[in-house]
Amino acid sequence: MESNLVVMATRDISAMGAIRLPTIITAAGENASRRFLEFFTANIRNANTRAAYAFAVGRFLHWCDSNSLTLDSLEPIAIATYIEQLMTVRSAPTVKQHLAAIKMLMDWLVIGQVLRFNPAASVRGPRHVVKKGKTLVLSAEQARQLLDSIDATTMVGKRDRALIGAMVYSFARVSAVVSMNVEDYWQNGKRWWLRLHEKGGKHHEVPAHHKAEEYLDVYLQAAGIAGERKTPLFRSAYGRTDILTATQMNRRDVWHMIRRRAGKAGLPVRTCCHTFRATGITDYLENGGTIEKAQTIAAHESPRTTKLYDRTSDEITLDEIERIRI
């Protein structure tokens, strides 16, 4: 029975995009294999986190296999050596994420009595403090230029304008927007609202800006899906046609769309999905909004995270430079 459960879990986790059982895990026995699979299937619910941690853990365990290490022989010095090597080819934030994934897995194996102690617990990662985000922020004029450049006479154009508008005017993550169903844009009294599907299965509700409302109404009327409440709001198209499918767009679809739209509008090549979250927050703050309210709209856990998107003080004016009186 145990073996059948492990086989079933292995098949399920492969379908979810995680990694297959590494040799170092299977060599440690069936309990280790089951516990390893549970780490991804039962312990990590967010698909993006699962994929990132699966890659990090898979890379580390492959390194262990190539160096003939066994699970019970892992010591802090071995993991520290791996982290030092990883730092030569990966950025500090990536290394910190990989180490976090390794520590979390080892903790899970300790709790499951596969390991006696966590060999990664004492390993330190690189120091990395982020005080300002690196995401490209568009000016209000550039954002307007992009939205106005979209050909809204086509179905795909109406969809793209509504999707970008939803991200700009609600500070929404792309994953939250593409996960919306038609019913997640709804009327409450005189106002329309957006229900965004955030990390951890949480829902975050924000009023729809009048421009986002305008774009969404035009799109829904043209698509004829306003009554299909349980179906995806933003749908993919058949190939290069102007006909929408019943299938939900994914983040990669949106990324390709934004790169294409930004290129046609003459915007920087670094324009990406997250650009619109940062652009919306920056414009909001420039027009008198507060960090605290921006944090609430963006559904950030900490105002420090919101502050990373604040580029209102990025520009150094000529007046400031002229204060140098040498």
C-alpha positions as CSV (number, residue, x, y, z in Angstrom):
1,M,0.0,0.0,0.0
2,E,2.8,2.4,0.9
3,S,4.6,1.8,-2.4
4,N,1.4,2.4,-4.3
5,L,0.9,5.8,-2.6
6,V,4.5,6.8,-3.4
7,V,4.0,5.9,-7.0
8,M,0.7,7.8,-7.2
9,A,2.3,10.9,-5.5
10,T,5.3,10.7,-7.9
11,R,2.9,10.8,-10.8
12,D,0.9,13.7,-9.4
13,I,3.9,15.8,-8.5
14,S,5.3,15.3,-12.0
15,A,2.0,16.5,-13.5
16,M,2.3,19.7,-11.3
17,G,5.7,20.5,-12.7
18,A,7.9,19.5,-9.8
19,I,10.9,17.2,-9.8
20,R,11.2,13.5,-9.9
21,L,12.6,11.5,-7.0
22,P,16.4,12.0,-6.9
23,T,18.7,9.1,-6.3
24,I,19.8,10.5,-2.9
25,I,16.2,10.4,-1.8
26,T,15.3,7.0,-3.1
27,A,18.5,5.5,-1.6
28,A,17.3,6.7,1.9
29,G,14.2,4.5,1.8
30,E,10.5,4.7,1.2
31,N,9.8,7.0,4.2
32,A,12.3,9.5,2.8
33,S,10.6,9.3,-0.6
34,R,7.2,9.7,0.8
35,R,8.3,12.6,3.0
36,F,10.0,14.3,0.0
37,L,6.9,14.1,-2.1
38,E,4.8,15.4,0.8
39,F,7.1,18.5,1.0
40,F,5.9,19.6,-2.5
41,T,2.3,18.2,-2.5
42,A,1.1,18.9,1.0
43,N,3.4,21.5,2.4
44,I,3.7,24.0,-0.6
45,R,0.4,25.1,-2.0
46,N,1.4,27.9,-4.3
47,A,2.3,26.6,-7.8
48,N,4.9,29.3,-8.4
49,T,6.7,28.6,-5.1
50,R,6.5,24.9,-5.7
51,A,8.2,25.3,-9.1
52,A,10.9,27.6,-7.8
53,Y,11.7,25.3,-4.8
54,A,11.6,22.2,-6.9
55,F,14.2,23.7,-9.2
56,A,16.4,24.8,-6.3
57,V,16.1,21.5,-4.4
58,G,16.6,19.5,-7.6
59,R,19.8,21.3,-8.5
60,F,21.2,20.8,-5.0
61,L,20.3,17.1,-4.8
62,H,21.8,16.5,-8.3
63,W,25.0,18.1,-7.0
64,C,24.9,15.7,-4.0
65,D,24.5,12.7,-6.3
66,S,27.4,13.8,-8.4
67,N,29.6,14.1,-5.3
68,S,28.5,10.7,-4.0
69,L,26.8,12.2,-0.9
70,T,24.1,10.3,1.0
71,L,21.2,11.9,2.8
72,D,22.4,10.9,6.3
73,S,26.0,12.0,5.6
74,L,25.0,15.6,4.8
75,E,26.8,18.1,7.0
76,P,26.8,21.9,7.2
77,I,30.2,22.0,5.4
78,A,28.9,20.2,2.4
79,I,25.9,22.5,2.0
80,A,28.1,25.6,2.6
81,T,30.4,24.4,-0.1
82,Y,27.5,24.1,-2.5
83,I,26.3,27.6,-1.6
84,E,29.8,29.0,-2.2
85,Q,29.9,27.4,-5.6
86,L,26.4,28.6,-6.4
87,M,27.4,32.2,-5.6
88,T,29.9,32.1,-8.5
89,V,27.2,31.6,-11.1
90,R,23.9,33.0,-9.5
91,S,22.9,36.3,-8.1
92,A,22.6,36.9,-4.3
93,P,18.7,36.8,-4.3
94,T,18.7,33.5,-6.2
95,V,21.2,32.0,-3.9
96,K,19.2,33.1,-0.9
97,Q,16.1,31.5,-2.4
98,H,17.9,28.2,-3.1
99,L,19.3,28.1,0.4
100,A,15.8,28.8,1.9
101,A,14.4,25.9,-0.2
102,I,17.1,23.5,1.0
103,K,16.6,24.6,4.7
104,M,12.9,24.2,4.4
105,L,13.2,20.7,2.9
106,M,15.7,19.6,5.5
107,D,13.4,20.8,8.3
108,W,10.5,18.8,6.8
109,L,12.7,15.7,6.7
110,V,13.7,16.2,10.4
111,I,10.0,16.5,11.4
112,G,9.3,13.3,9.5
113,Q,12.1,11.6,11.3
114,V,14.1,11.0,8.1
115,L,17.0,13.1,9.4
116,R,18.3,13.6,13.0
117,F,19.1,17.3,12.5
118,N,19.0,19.9,9.8
119,P,22.4,20.2,8.2
120,A,21.5,23.5,6.5
121,A,20.4,25.3,9.7
122,S,23.7,26.9,10.4
123,V,24.6,27.7,6.8
124,R,24.6,31.5,6.1
125,G,23.6,32.8,2.7
126,P,24.9,36.0,1.0
127,R,24.0,39.3,2.5
128,H,21.5,41.1,0.3
129,V,19.4,44.1,1.3
130,V,17.0,45.6,-1.3
131,K,16.1,49.3,-0.7
132,K,14.8,50.1,-4.1
133,G,13.1,47.9,-6.6
134,K,14.6,47.3,-10.1
135,T,11.3,46.9,-11.9
136,L,10.9,49.3,-14.8
137,V,8.4,52.1,-14.0
138,L,6.6,53.9,-16.9
139,S,5.7,57.5,-16.6
140,A,2.0,58.4,-16.7
141,E,2.5,59.5,-20.3
142,Q,4.1,56.3,-21.3
143,A,1.4,54.2,-19.7
144,R,-1.2,56.3,-21.5
145,Q,0.7,55.9,-24.7
146,L,0.7,52.1,-24.4
147,L,-3.0,51.9,-23.7
148,D,-3.9,54.3,-26.5
149,S,-1.7,52.4,-29.0
150,I,-3.8,49.2,-28.6
151,D,-6.2,48.6,-31.5
152,A,-9.5,48.3,-29.6
153,T,-11.4,47.5,-32.8
154,T,-10.3,43.9,-32.5
155,M,-11.4,41.4,-29.9
156,V,-7.8,40.6,-28.8
157,G,-7.1,44.3,-28.6
158,K,-10.1,44.9,-26.3
159,R,-9.0,42.0,-24.1
160,D,-5.4,43.2,-23.9
161,R,-6.4,46.8,-23.0
162,A,-8.7,45.5,-20.3
163,L,-6.1,43.2,-18.9
164,I,-3.3,45.9,-18.8
165,G,-5.8,48.4,-17.4
166,A,-6.8,46.0,-14.6
167,M,-3.1,45.6,-13.6
168,V,-2.3,49.4,-13.8
169,Y,-5.4,50.6,-11.9
170,S,-5.5,47.9,-9.2
171,F,-1.7,47.3,-8.6
172,A,-2.5,43.7,-9.3
173,R,0.0,40.9,-9.9
174,V,-0.4,39.2,-13.3
175,S,-1.1,35.9,-11.6
176,A,-4.0,37.5,-9.7
177,V,-5.5,39.0,-12.9
178,V,-5.2,35.9,-15.1
179,S,-6.9,33.8,-12.4
180,M,-10.0,35.9,-12.4
181,N,-13.3,34.5,-13.5
182,V,-16.1,36.7,-15.0
183,E,-17.8,36.8,-11.7
184,D,-14.7,38.4,-10.1
185,Y,-15.7,41.6,-11.8
186,W,-19.0,42.5,-10.1
187,Q,-21.3,45.4,-9.2
188,N,-21.8,46.4,-5.6
189,G,-24.3,49.3,-5.3
190,K,-23.1,51.9,-7.8
191,R,-19.6,50.7,-8.0
192,W,-17.9,47.8,-9.8
193,W,-15.3,45.8,-8.0
194,L,-12.4,43.4,-8.8
195,R,-11.8,40.2,-6.8
196,L,-8.1,39.3,-7.3
197,H,-6.8,35.8,-6.6
198,E,-3.7,36.4,-4.5
199,K,-1.0,34.0,-3.1
200,G,-2.0,31.3,-0.7
201,G,-5.6,31.1,-2.1
202,K,-6.5,34.5,-0.7
203,H,-9.0,36.8,-2.4
204,H,-8.4,40.6,-2.4
205,E,-11.2,43.0,-3.4
206,V,-10.6,46.5,-4.7
207,P,-12.9,49.0,-6.3
208,A,-12.6,49.2,-10.1
209,H,-11.1,52.5,-11.4
210,H,-13.4,54.2,-13.8
211,K,-10.9,53.6,-16.7
212,A,-10.5,49.9,-15.8
213,E,-14.3,49.7,-15.6
214,E,-14.6,51.2,-19.1
215,Y,-12.1,48.8,-20.6
216,L,-13.7,45.8,-19.0
217,D,-17.2,46.7,-20.0
218,V,-16.2,47.1,-23.6
219,Y,-14.3,43.8,-23.6
220,L,-17.1,41.8,-21.9
221,Q,-19.8,43.2,-24.2
222,A,-17.8,42.4,-27.3
223,A,-16.8,38.9,-26.0
224,G,-20.4,38.1,-25.0
225,I,-19.3,36.3,-21.8
226,A,-20.8,38.5,-19.2
227,G,-23.3,35.8,-18.2
228,E,-20.7,33.0,-18.0
229,R,-19.8,33.8,-14.4
230,K,-17.8,30.7,-13.6
231,T,-15.6,30.9,-16.7
232,P,-12.2,32.6,-17.2
233,L,-12.4,36.4,-17.6
234,F,-9.2,36.8,-19.7
235,R,-9.0,34.1,-22.4
236,S,-6.4,33.0,-24.9
237,A,-6.9,33.3,-28.6
238,Y,-6.8,30.6,-31.3
239,G,-3.3,31.0,-32.7
240,R,-2.9,34.4,-34.3
241,T,-6.7,34.8,-34.9
242,D,-9.0,37.3,-33.3
243,I,-11.2,34.5,-31.9
244,L,-11.1,33.8,-28.1
245,T,-11.0,30.3,-26.7
246,A,-12.6,29.2,-23.4
247,T,-9.1,28.7,-21.9
248,Q,-7.6,31.0,-19.3
249,M,-4.6,33.0,-20.3
250,N,-1.4,32.1,-18.4
251,R,1.4,34.4,-17.2
252,R,3.6,33.5,-20.2
253,D,0.8,34.5,-22.6
254,V,0.6,37.9,-20.9
255,W,4.3,38.4,-20.9
256,H,4.6,37.8,-24.7
257,M,1.6,40.1,-25.2
258,I,3.1,42.9,-23.2
259,R,6.5,42.6,-24.9
260,R,4.7,42.8,-28.3
261,R,2.5,45.7,-27.3
262,A,5.3,47.6,-25.6
263,G,7.5,47.2,-28.7
264,K,4.8,48.6,-31.0
265,A,4.3,51.5,-28.7
266,G,8.0,52.3,-28.6
267,L,8.4,51.6,-24.9
268,P,11.6,50.2,-23.3
269,V,12.3,46.5,-23.9
270,R,12.4,46.0,-20.2
271,T,8.7,46.5,-19.9
272,C,7.1,43.5,-18.2
273,C,4.0,42.3,-16.3
274,H,5.3,43.7,-13.0
275,T,5.9,47.1,-14.7
276,F,2.3,47.9,-14.4
277,R,2.1,47.2,-10.7
278,A,5.1,49.5,-10.1
279,T,3.8,52.1,-12.4
280,G,0.3,52.2,-10.8
281,I,1.8,52.5,-7.3
282,T,4.3,55.2,-8.3
283,D,1.6,57.3,-10.1
284,Y,-0.7,56.9,-7.1
285,L,2.0,58.2,-4.7
286,E,2.9,61.1,-7.0
287,N,-0.7,62.2,-6.9
288,G,-0.9,62.4,-3.1
289,G,-1.6,58.8,-2.2
290,T,0.0,57.3,1.0
291,I,2.2,54.3,1.4
292,E,-0.3,52.8,3.9
293,K,-3.2,53.0,1.4
294,A,-1.0,51.8,-1.5
295,Q,0.0,48.8,0.7
296,T,-3.7,48.0,1.2
297,I,-4.6,48.2,-2.5
298,A,-1.5,46.2,-3.5
299,A,-2.2,43.6,-0.7
300,H,1.4,43.7,0.5
301,E,2.1,42.2,3.9
302,S,4.6,45.0,4.8
303,P,4.9,48.7,3.8
304,R,8.6,48.1,3.2
305,T,7.6,45.9,0.2
306,T,5.3,48.7,-1.1
307,K,8.1,51.2,-0.7
308,L,10.2,49.2,-3.2
309,Y,7.7,50.3,-5.9
310,D,7.9,53.9,-4.9
311,R,10.0,55.7,-7.5
312,T,8.7,59.2,-6.8
313,S,12.2,60.3,-5.5
314,D,14.2,58.5,-8.1
315,E,14.9,61.6,-10.3
316,I,17.6,64.0,-9.2
317,T,16.7,67.4,-10.4
318,L,19.1,69.9,-12.0
319,D,18.3,72.3,-9.1
320,E,19.8,69.8,-6.6
321,I,22.9,69.4,-8.7
322,E,23.3,73.1,-8.9
323,R,23.5,73.3,-5.1
324,I,27.1,72.3,-5.5
325,R,29.0,75.6,-5.2
326,I,32.5,74.6,-6.0
